[in-house]
Structures are given as C-alpha cells and as structure tokens.
Amino acid sequence: MLIQIEEGTHGANWIVKLDNYPVKCRSLIEAKEFADRMASRLNAPHTFPAKAQGKSARQASAQAR
C-alpha cells in the first residue's frame, strides 16, 4: 500500500493518502504520526486464521492447549 502525505488546499490541513483513500489531518505532525502508525501496522507480522492453514477451528483450539 502506498502511503503519501500531501498538503491540503491553502495549507489549512494535511492529507495522508492510503493508496487513493484520503485521510485528513489537522497538522503535519499528526499526519506523520498517522502515516507511521499505518506503516507499522501494515509491516507487522500477520498470521492466517487456522482455517486458512488447512486446520479446523476445533483442531487449532485443541493444539493451542
């Protein structure tokens, strides 16, 4: 996902674009913090649900015990 920070019209606000989805922020600092938070969440390790790994939910629950 592409994350960009752009100045809003007339410098009144800042826009963080997540691909083509705009999110308005009140300041550049807020925009940078939001963009950093989104990037860290996107880059965080993710696991697939047990069903996607070929196990039923019951098998995954039993294995976790």
JOZI-V140196 format. One record per residue. RES is the residue in one small letter. PHI is phi in degrees with one decimal (NA if undefined). OMEGA is omega in whole degrees, 0 to 359 (none if undefined). Layout:
res=RES phi=PHI omega=OMEGA
res=RES phi=PHI omega=OMEGA
This chain:
res=m phi=NA omega=179
res=l phi=-87.0 omega=179
res=i phi=-118.4 omega=181
res=q phi=-129.3 omega=174
res=i phi=-114.6 omega=180
res=e phi=-129.6 omega=175
res=e phi=-75.9 omega=179
res=g phi=-72.2 omega=180
res=t phi=-64.2 omega=179
res=h phi=60.6 omega=177
res=g phi=67.6 omega=183
res=a phi=-73.7 omega=180
res=n phi=-152.0 omega=179
res=w phi=-124.4 omega=183
res=i phi=-123.5 omega=172
res=v phi=-99.6 omega=180
res=k phi=-101.7 omega=175
res=l phi=-101.8 omega=195
res=d phi=56.7 omega=179
res=n phi=-107.6 omega=182
res=y phi=-93.7 omega=182
res=p phi=-87.7 omega=175
res=v phi=-126.4 omega=182
res=k phi=-79.4 omega=176
res=c phi=-129.0 omega=184
res=r phi=-81.3 omega=182
res=s phi=-147.3 omega=178
res=l phi=-64.5 omega=179
res=i phi=-62.0 omega=178
res=e phi=-61.7 omega=179
res=a phi=-63.6 omega=179
res=k phi=-64.8 omega=179
res=e phi=-63.0 omega=179
res=f phi=-64.9 omega=180
res=a phi=-62.1 omega=178
res=d phi=-63.4 omega=180
res=r phi=-63.1 omega=179
res=m phi=-64.6 omega=180
res=a phi=-63.3 omega=180
res=s phi=-67.4 omega=177
res=r phi=-68.9 omega=179
res=l phi=-67.6 omega=182
res=n phi=-86.8 omega=180
res=a phi=-68.4 omega=177
res=p phi=-65.1 omega=179
res=h phi=-124.4 omega=175
res=t phi=-112.6 omega=177
res=f phi=-80.2 omega=174
res=p phi=-60.6 omega=183
res=a phi=-56.4 omega=182
res=k phi=-63.0 omega=180
res=a phi=-69.8 omega=179
res=q phi=-91.3 omega=177
res=g phi=90.4 omega=178
res=k phi=-111.2 omega=173
res=s phi=-79.1 omega=179
res=a phi=-61.6 omega=179
res=r phi=-65.0 omega=179
res=q phi=-63.6 omega=181
res=a phi=-65.3 omega=179
res=s phi=-66.4 omega=179
res=a phi=-66.0 omega=181
res=q phi=-70.0 omega=181
res=a phi=-72.7 omega=182
res=r phi=-77.7 omega=none
